[in-house]
């Protein structure tokens, strides 16, 4: 049987680091005098740190020198790293391990496709790095979602074509990227925003092992 590729985003899919990103961006926004709330933060999901800062500065009408821009990116990342320093396995979202264990038992390809440059650090902190054969993060891509580069590279690393690849995403840009890559997309979150995915689930409790088996059989 040919194996499939199952590619997971990190933030908001495997672990809820989105709350830490929000707090770090909010701290920087407050320092810069820019209004920033959870609604504004929605635009940052699945987007690179550089693009997120560009969006923040645009919303505040602030121009920045290259030096200021780089300094603010560094400050945001340092604040974020401080916030996640105590992460542990209890941060893994519900039933994620059930899905990973089942896919592993079926011999499927498992990869991470995340814009985060701290992806490996977070996987290590929560103790699940060993599940992933391939990790493509913000350090290994040049184009941010909705460009499909991160997912294309993940599938290539697993030696599986796009048409046998499944992507789990919680962000609009991420679902767009999966669709652009020609992959089956599963939106994790609200159907109001992720309804263009092939399937939308509230969380991994709605993903049965029988459904995963159907995907495997369809792709074999």
C-alpha positions as CSV (number, residue, x, y, z in Angstrom):
1,X,0.0,0.0,0.0
2,X,1.2,3.5,-0.9
3,X,1.4,5.7,2.1
4,X,-0.2,9.1,2.4
5,X,1.3,12.3,3.9
6,X,-0.4,13.9,6.9
7,X,0.9,17.4,7.4
8,X,0.1,19.4,10.6
9,X,0.3,23.0,11.3
10,X,1.5,23.7,14.8
11,X,-0.1,26.8,16.4
12,X,-3.7,26.1,17.1
13,X,-3.7,22.6,15.7
14,X,-1.2,20.6,17.8
15,X,-0.7,23.1,20.7
16,X,-2.4,26.3,21.6
17,X,0.5,28.6,21.3
18,X,-1.8,31.1,19.6
19,X,-2.5,32.6,23.0
20,X,1.2,33.2,23.7
21,X,1.6,34.8,20.2
22,X,-1.3,37.1,21.0
23,X,0.1,38.2,24.3
24,X,3.6,38.9,22.8
25,X,2.1,40.9,19.9
26,X,-0.2,42.8,22.3
27,X,2.8,43.7,24.5
28,X,4.7,45.1,21.4
29,X,1.6,46.9,20.1
30,X,1.0,48.5,23.5
31,X,4.6,49.7,23.5
32,X,4.1,51.2,20.1
33,X,0.8,52.8,20.9
34,X,-1.2,50.5,18.5
35,X,-4.6,49.2,19.3
36,X,-4.5,45.4,19.1
37,X,-7.1,42.9,20.3
38,X,-8.0,39.2,19.6
39,X,-10.0,40.2,16.5
40,X,-7.0,41.9,15.0
41,X,-4.9,38.8,16.0
42,X,-6.9,36.6,13.7
43,X,-5.1,38.1,10.7
44,X,-1.8,36.9,12.2
45,X,-2.7,33.2,12.3
46,X,-0.6,31.1,10.0
47,X,1.4,34.2,9.0
48,X,5.2,34.7,9.4
49,X,6.6,36.9,12.1
50,X,7.8,39.4,9.5
51,X,4.5,39.6,7.7
52,X,2.7,39.9,11.1
53,X,4.8,42.9,12.1
54,X,4.2,44.5,8.7
55,X,0.4,44.1,9.3
56,X,0.7,45.5,12.9
57,X,2.7,48.6,11.7
58,X,0.2,49.2,8.8
59,X,-2.7,49.1,11.2
60,X,-1.0,51.7,13.4
61,X,0.2,53.9,10.5
62,X,3.8,53.5,11.7
63,X,6.8,53.4,9.4
64,X,10.0,51.8,10.6
65,X,13.6,51.8,9.7
66,X,15.2,48.4,9.0
67,X,16.9,48.6,12.4
68,X,13.6,49.3,14.2
69,X,11.8,46.6,12.3
70,X,14.4,43.9,13.1
71,X,14.6,45.1,16.8
72,X,10.8,44.8,17.2
73,X,10.8,41.4,15.6
74,X,13.5,40.3,18.1
75,X,11.6,41.8,21.0
76,X,8.4,40.1,20.1
77,X,10.2,36.7,19.8
78,X,12.0,37.1,23.1
79,X,8.6,37.9,24.8
80,X,7.1,34.8,23.1
81,X,9.9,32.5,24.1
82,X,9.6,33.7,27.7
83,X,5.9,32.9,27.7
84,X,6.4,29.4,26.3
85,X,9.4,28.5,28.5
86,X,7.2,26.4,30.9
87,X,5.3,24.5,28.2
88,X,4.8,20.8,28.8
89,X,2.8,17.9,27.4
90,X,-0.4,19.2,29.0
91,X,-0.3,21.9,26.3
92,X,-1.0,19.3,23.6
93,X,-4.6,19.8,22.3
94,X,-7.2,17.2,23.0
95,X,-7.0,14.0,21.0
96,X,-4.0,15.1,18.9
97,X,-2.0,12.2,20.3
98,X,-4.8,9.8,19.4
99,X,-4.5,10.9,15.8
100,X,-0.7,10.8,15.7
101,X,-0.6,7.4,17.3
102,X,-3.1,6.0,14.8
103,X,-1.3,7.4,11.8
104,X,2.0,6.1,13.1
105,X,0.5,2.7,13.6
106,X,-0.7,2.7,10.0
107,X,2.7,3.5,8.7
108,X,1.7,6.9,7.3
109,X,4.0,9.8,6.6
110,X,3.7,12.5,9.3
111,X,5.2,16.0,8.8
112,X,5.0,19.4,10.4
113,X,4.3,22.5,8.2
114,X,4.5,25.6,10.2
115,X,5.4,29.3,9.8
116,X,6.9,29.2,13.3
117,X,10.6,29.5,13.6
118,X,10.4,28.0,17.1
119,X,8.5,24.8,15.9
120,X,11.3,22.3,16.9
121,X,11.7,23.9,20.2
122,X,8.0,23.6,21.0
123,X,7.7,20.0,19.8
124,X,10.7,19.2,22.1
125,X,9.1,21.0,25.0
126,X,5.8,19.0,24.7
127,X,7.7,15.8,23.9
128,X,6.3,14.8,20.5
129,X,9.2,15.5,18.1
130,X,9.7,11.8,17.4
131,X,6.3,11.5,15.6
132,X,7.4,13.8,12.8
133,X,9.6,12.4,10.0
134,X,9.8,15.8,8.4
135,X,9.7,19.3,10.0
136,X,9.3,22.2,7.7
137,X,9.2,25.5,9.7
138,X,9.8,29.2,9.2
139,X,13.5,28.6,9.0
140,X,13.2,26.4,5.9
141,X,10.8,28.4,3.7
142,X,11.0,31.8,2.0
143,X,7.3,32.3,1.2
144,X,4.6,32.6,3.8
145,X,1.2,31.0,3.7
146,X,-1.1,31.3,1.7
147,X,1.8,30.3,-0.6
148,X,1.9,26.5,-0.5
149,X,5.7,26.2,-0.2
150,X,5.7,24.9,3.4
151,X,3.3,22.1,2.5
152,X,4.9,21.3,-0.8
153,X,8.3,20.9,0.9
154,X,6.8,18.7,3.7
155,X,5.2,16.3,1.1
156,X,8.5,16.2,-0.9
157,X,10.4,15.4,2.3
158,X,8.1,12.5,2.9
159,X,8.4,11.5,-0.8
160,X,4.6,11.6,-1.2
161,X,2.8,13.5,-4.0
162,X,0.4,16.4,-3.3
163,X,-2.7,14.4,-4.3
164,X,-2.0,11.9,-1.5
165,X,-1.4,14.6,1.1
166,X,-3.7,15.8,3.9
167,X,-3.2,19.1,5.7
168,X,-4.6,20.0,9.2
169,X,-4.9,23.8,9.5
170,X,-6.6,26.3,11.8
171,X,-5.9,29.4,9.7
172,X,-7.6,30.8,6.6
173,X,-4.1,31.3,5.0
174,X,-3.2,27.8,5.9
175,X,-6.3,26.2,4.2
176,X,-5.6,28.5,1.2
177,X,-2.1,27.1,1.0
178,X,-3.2,23.5,1.3
179,X,-5.7,24.0,-1.5
180,X,-3.2,25.8,-3.7
181,X,-0.9,22.8,-3.3
182,X,-3.6,20.5,-4.4
183,X,-3.9,18.8,-1.1
184,X,-6.9,17.6,1.0
185,X,-7.5,20.2,3.7
186,X,-9.0,19.7,7.1
187,X,-9.9,22.9,8.9
188,X,-9.6,22.8,12.7
189,X,-11.8,25.5,14.2
190,X,-14.9,27.4,13.1
191,X,-16.6,26.6,9.8
192,X,-17.6,30.3,9.4
193,X,-13.9,31.1,8.6
194,X,-12.6,27.7,7.4
195,X,-15.6,26.5,5.4
196,X,-13.6,26.4,2.2
197,X,-11.6,23.4,3.5
198,X,-12.6,19.9,2.4
199,X,-13.7,19.2,5.9
200,X,-14.0,21.3,9.1
201,X,-13.9,19.9,12.6
202,X,-14.2,21.8,15.9
203,X,-11.2,19.9,17.3
204,X,-9.6,16.5,17.0
205,X,-12.3,14.9,19.1
206,X,-14.4,15.0,15.8
207,X,-11.7,13.1,13.9
208,X,-12.4,9.4,14.2
209,X,-9.8,6.7,13.4
210,X,-12.3,5.3,10.9
211,X,-12.3,8.6,9.1
212,X,-8.5,8.6,9.0
213,X,-8.6,5.1,7.7
214,X,-11.0,6.2,4.9
215,X,-8.5,8.9,3.9
216,X,-5.7,6.4,3.9
217,X,-7.7,3.9,1.8
218,X,-8.7,6.6,-0.7
219,X,-5.1,7.6,-1.2
220,X,-3.6,4.1,-1.4
